[in-house]
Amino acid sequence: MSDSSLQRQPDSPNQQLTDRILARVRDAGLAVDQRPGAQPRRRRGQPATPDPLAADATRTPEQVREARALRRVFLELGDCYRGYRLRTGSSVSPEVRDAAYGFRRKLDLPSLVLVAASLERLDALTW
């Protein structure tokens, strides 16, 4: 993750949000490292043996760790958004949906920050 590519004005709201997301990703990375076996849980319907051509097989361990940490924070954001929708009874926001699709395509910090920013504009971000 290149923090320098995200640098703007130090006190801008976007930079503050980026810093909060970075802190969450770092914490999630530590949680991924501390999990017993540090292997992802297998979901129903997933093959027991990994495909050798899958992305996890072609990435370095650090890239895999980073991707898992980013996904973990993304799932936390999803929990916040589902709670917000439950409380307000609102339908899915096109802005949030597009930001989520963008994150799933890119799987990087800037796209995760866009998801968080769209939630913050709705006042759905609880942390």
C-alpha positions as CSV (number, residue, x, y, z in Angstrom):
1,M,0.0,0.0,0.0
2,S,1.4,3.3,-1.0
3,D,0.5,5.9,1.5
4,S,2.2,8.6,-0.5
5,S,-0.3,8.3,-3.4
6,L,-3.1,9.2,-1.0
7,Q,-1.5,12.3,0.5
8,R,-3.6,15.5,0.2
9,Q,-4.0,18.2,2.7
10,P,-3.2,16.8,6.2
11,D,-6.4,18.0,7.8
12,S,-8.8,17.4,4.9
13,P,-11.8,15.2,5.8
14,N,-10.8,12.7,3.0
15,Q,-7.3,12.4,4.5
16,Q,-8.8,11.8,8.0
17,L,-11.0,9.1,6.6
18,T,-8.1,7.5,4.7
19,D,-6.1,7.5,8.0
20,R,-9.0,5.8,9.8
21,I,-9.3,3.2,7.1
22,L,-5.6,2.6,7.1
23,A,-5.6,2.1,10.8
24,R,-8.5,-0.4,10.4
25,V,-6.6,-2.3,7.7
26,R,-3.5,-2.5,9.8
27,D,-5.5,-3.9,12.7
28,A,-7.3,-6.3,10.4
29,G,-3.9,-7.4,9.1
30,L,-2.7,-8.2,12.6
31,A,-5.9,-10.1,13.3
32,V,-5.3,-12.1,10.1
33,D,-1.8,-12.9,11.3
34,Q,-2.9,-14.0,14.8
35,R,-5.7,-16.3,13.7
36,P,-4.9,-19.9,14.3
37,G,-3.5,-21.5,11.2
38,A,-3.9,-18.1,9.4
39,Q,-5.9,-19.9,6.7
40,P,-9.1,-18.5,5.3
41,R,-12.3,-20.3,6.3
42,R,-13.7,-22.5,3.6
43,R,-17.2,-21.5,2.6
44,R,-19.8,-23.9,1.4
45,G,-19.5,-24.7,-2.2
46,Q,-15.8,-23.8,-2.4
47,P,-13.5,-26.6,-3.5
48,A,-11.4,-28.3,-0.8
49,T,-8.2,-27.9,-2.8
50,P,-7.3,-24.5,-4.1
51,D,-7.0,-23.9,-7.8
52,P,-3.2,-23.4,-8.6
53,L,-4.1,-20.7,-11.1
54,A,-6.2,-18.7,-8.6
55,A,-5.0,-15.3,-7.5
56,D,-3.9,-16.4,-4.0
57,A,-1.5,-18.9,-5.6
58,T,0.1,-16.2,-7.8
59,R,0.5,-13.5,-5.1
60,T,3.2,-13.1,-2.6
61,P,2.3,-13.8,1.1
62,E,2.3,-10.1,1.8
63,Q,-0.1,-9.4,-1.0
64,V,-2.4,-12.2,0.2
65,R,-2.3,-10.8,3.8
66,E,-3.0,-7.3,2.5
67,A,-6.0,-8.5,0.4
68,R,-7.4,-10.4,3.4
69,A,-7.1,-7.3,5.6
70,L,-8.8,-5.1,3.0
71,R,-11.6,-7.7,2.6
72,R,-12.0,-7.9,6.4
73,V,-12.5,-4.1,6.6
74,F,-14.8,-4.1,3.6
75,L,-17.0,-6.7,5.4
76,E,-17.0,-4.5,8.5
77,L,-18.2,-1.6,6.3
78,G,-20.9,-3.9,4.9
79,D,-22.0,-4.7,8.5
80,C,-22.3,-0.9,9.2
81,Y,-24.3,-0.4,6.0
82,R,-26.7,-3.3,6.7
83,G,-27.3,-1.9,10.2
84,Y,-27.9,1.5,8.8
85,R,-30.4,0.2,6.3
86,L,-32.1,-1.9,9.0
87,R,-32.4,1.2,11.2
88,T,-33.6,3.6,8.5
89,G,-35.5,1.2,6.2
90,S,-33.8,2.7,3.2
91,S,-33.1,0.8,0.0
92,V,-29.6,0.2,-1.4
93,S,-27.8,3.4,-2.4
94,P,-26.5,3.4,-6.0
95,E,-23.4,5.3,-4.8
96,V,-22.6,2.7,-2.2
97,R,-23.3,-0.2,-4.6
98,D,-21.1,1.3,-7.3
99,A,-18.3,1.9,-4.7
100,A,-18.6,-1.7,-3.5
101,Y,-18.4,-3.1,-7.0
102,G,-15.3,-0.9,-7.6
103,F,-13.6,-2.3,-4.5
104,R,-14.4,-5.8,-5.5
105,R,-12.8,-5.2,-8.9
106,K,-9.7,-3.4,-7.7
107,L,-9.2,-4.7,-4.2
108,D,-7.1,-1.7,-3.1
109,L,-7.0,1.0,-0.4
110,P,-8.3,3.9,-2.6
111,S,-11.4,2.0,-3.7
112,L,-12.0,0.9,0.0
113,V,-11.8,4.6,1.0
114,L,-14.4,5.4,-1.6
115,V,-16.7,2.8,0.0
116,A,-16.2,4.3,3.4
117,A,-16.7,7.9,2.0
118,S,-20.0,6.9,0.5
119,L,-21.1,5.4,3.8
120,E,-19.9,8.5,5.7
121,R,-22.0,10.8,3.4
122,L,-25.1,8.8,4.4
123,D,-24.0,9.0,8.0
124,A,-23.9,5.2,8.0
125,L,-20.3,4.8,9.2
126,T,-20.4,4.1,12.9
127,W,-16.7,4.2,13.6
